[in-house]
Amino acid sequence: MQLTKKLWILTAILMMAGTAFAQAEKEGATAFYHLEFVTKELDENKVINSRSYSMIVSDRSNEGGDSIRTGTRLPIATGANPTQYTYVDLGVSIDCRNVREVSGQLAVLISADISTAASETGVASALPPVIRQYKWNSTVIVPLRKATQVYSSDDLASKRKFQLELTATPVK
């Protein structure tokens, strides 16, 4: 009788430990999200240019973060010698950190740096190009599976506007 009682107690303890382990494993599971960024250039509210960038992130890769880099190195002549150049990096840099799901939405720290050479040409075409740059850095919260504008900036030299949109989708 004493041995049977001890076996029942041991079985109950093992079952509770298994349940606790399964719960801890579920809470500790890594969640992955597909992030799709869309940059939009608008001229008086009409989209004239857009580009898409995407990545997979996890809620565990917060140490170094995740990043997208794409661009061009633009040579600019320096001095009187036409063979000497300085290179300027143009393009898109997007960094994501501190990814976490909060009440069915995704919170993420986004740092975005988007730079382009102005396409205008004219009398001053012998001058180096004008570089347009948009920089944003903040923690945002977006609903899952819904495109959300996270940043927007007006172009100071025209009626154009530049926007960054994010769609976050859980990866199963």
C-alpha positions in Angstrom: 0.0 0.0 0.0 2.8 2.4 1.0 4.6 1.7 -2.3 1.5 2.2 -4.4 0.8 5.6 -2.7 4.4 6.7 -3.4 4.1 5.7 -7.1 0.9 7.7 -7.4 2.5 10.7 -5.8 5.6 10.3 -8.1 3.3 10.0 -11.2 1.4 13.1 -10.2 4.6 15.1 -9.6 6.0 14.0 -13.0 2.7 15.0 -14.7 2.8 18.4 -13.1 6.4 18.9 -14.0 5.7 17.9 -17.6 2.8 20.4 -17.8 5.0 23.1 -16.3 7.8 22.3 -18.8 5.4 22.4 -21.7 4.1 25.7 -20.6 7.6 27.1 -20.2 8.6 25.8 -23.6 5.5 27.5 -25.1 6.3 30.8 -23.4 9.9 30.5 -24.5 9.2 29.7 -28.1 10.7 32.0 -30.6 8.2 33.9 -32.8 9.1 34.9 -36.4 7.6 37.7 -38.4 7.9 38.6 -42.1 8.3 42.4 -42.4 7.6 44.1 -45.7 8.6 47.7 -46.0 7.4 49.8 -48.9 8.9 53.2 -49.7 6.7 55.6 -51.6 7.5 58.9 -53.2 4.4 61.0 -53.8 3.9 64.2 -55.8 0.8 66.0 -54.5 -0.6 62.7 -53.1 0.0 60.7 -56.3 2.5 57.8 -55.9 5.2 58.4 -58.5 7.7 55.8 -57.3 7.6 52.9 -54.8 10.1 50.1 -53.8 9.6 47.1 -51.6 12.1 45.5 -49.1 11.4 42.5 -46.9 13.0 40.4 -44.2 12.3 37.8 -41.6 12.9 38.8 -38.0 12.4 37.1 -34.7 11.6 38.3 -31.2 14.9 36.7 -30.1 17.3 38.5 -32.4 17.2 41.8 -30.5 20.9 41.9 -29.6 22.4 43.0 -32.9 19.1 43.5 -34.6 18.2 42.8 -38.2 19.0 45.0 -41.2 18.4 45.7 -44.9 21.1 47.4 -46.9 20.8 48.2 -50.6 22.3 51.1 -52.5 24.8 52.6 -54.9 28.1 54.3 -54.3 28.0 57.6 -56.3 31.5 58.9 -57.4 31.9 62.7 -57.0 35.0 64.3 -58.5 37.2 66.1 -56.0 39.8 68.8 -56.8 41.1 69.8 -60.2 42.2 66.3 -61.0 39.3 64.4 -62.7 40.7 61.1 -61.6 40.2 61.7 -57.9 36.8 60.8 -56.5 35.0 60.7 -53.2 32.2 58.2 -53.0 28.9 58.9 -51.4 26.6 56.0 -50.3 23.1 56.3 -51.5 20.2 53.9 -51.0 18.1 52.3 -48.3 19.2 51.2 -44.8 16.6 49.8 -42.4 17.4 48.4 -39.0 14.9 46.6 -36.7 15.4 45.9 -33.0 13.4 45.0 -29.9 10.7 43.0 -31.9 7.9 41.9 -29.6 4.2 41.1 -30.0 1.9 43.2 -27.8 -1.8 42.5 -27.7 -2.0 41.2 -31.2 0.2 44.0 -32.6 3.9 44.1 -33.4 6.1 46.6 -31.6 9.5 47.2 -33.2 12.3 49.8 -33.0 12.9 50.9 -36.6 15.8 53.1 -37.8 15.5 54.0 -41.5 17.9 56.0 -43.6 17.0 56.6 -47.3 19.1 58.8 -49.5 18.8 59.6 -53.2 20.5 61.9 -55.7 18.1 64.5 -57.0 17.2 63.9 -60.6 16.8 67.6 -61.5 19.2 68.9 -64.1 19.6 72.4 -65.4 22.1 75.2 -65.7 24.0 74.0 -62.7 24.5 70.5 -64.0 28.3 70.8 -63.7 27.8 71.0 -59.9 27.8 67.9 -57.8 24.4 66.3 -57.4 22.0 67.3 -54.6 21.5 64.5 -52.1 18.1 64.1 -50.6 18.0 62.2 -47.3 15.3 60.9 -45.1 16.1 59.6 -41.6 13.7 58.2 -39.1 14.2 56.4 -35.8 11.5 55.4 -33.3 9.6 52.5 -31.8 6.4 51.8 -33.7 3.5 49.5 -33.1 1.6 48.1 -36.1 -1.4 45.8 -36.4 -0.5 42.4 -37.8 -1.2 41.7 -41.5 -2.2 45.3 -42.3 -0.1 47.8 -44.2 0.6 50.8 -41.9 2.4 54.0 -42.7 5.1 54.4 -40.0 7.0 57.4 -41.3 6.3 60.4 -43.6 8.4 63.4 -44.6 7.8 66.3 -46.9 10.5 67.2 -49.4 11.6 70.7 -48.5 12.4 71.7 -52.2 9.1 70.6 -53.8 5.5 69.4 -53.2 6.8 65.8 -52.9 6.4 63.6 -49.9 8.3 60.4 -48.9 6.7 57.6 -46.9 7.7 54.3 -45.3 5.0 51.7 -44.9 5.3 48.4 -42.9 3.3 45.2 -43.1 4.1 42.6 -40.4 2.9 39.0 -40.8 3.6 36.2 -38.3 5.5 33.3 -39.9 4.0 29.9 -38.9 
